[in-house]
Amino acid sequence: FAKRDRKKSILWTIIREPNSRAASQFFHFEVSRKKVDPTDANFENYLFNTIDFDNHYFQTLSVTDYMGVEDEVNFTNKVLQDYDFIGVTERMNESLVALSMLLNLELTDILYLKSKENGSFDFGGTDKCTYIVPTYISP
């Protein structure tokens, strides 16, 4: 994507609020698929021992190689400059309205379907469907 022609393309993505993403990922992969007990201790252990949480968005949004960053503010600004649009999962409806405005589309031209919603089922690459346990955080 780093060499794309900005006049002929639009680079956009949808991101999730990091705390919601972490809790959802724990419940989806650990609790639902691996049947790990959803305790605070297990969640904390998952957060501290899963490499995926260390600068997740720097790694996935960077259009150049990400090998660690000295100046996170400048790197974040570079990522924001690279993208034409970044929507937010928790504000999907508003994000899609803004995207339709950016692309000069009618709202009737936009369609999105939820998938892997908690309380539903996930195939998960196994030979059977797995119930997706709803995410919750203890007070």
Disulfide bonds with the S-S distance in Angstrom:
none
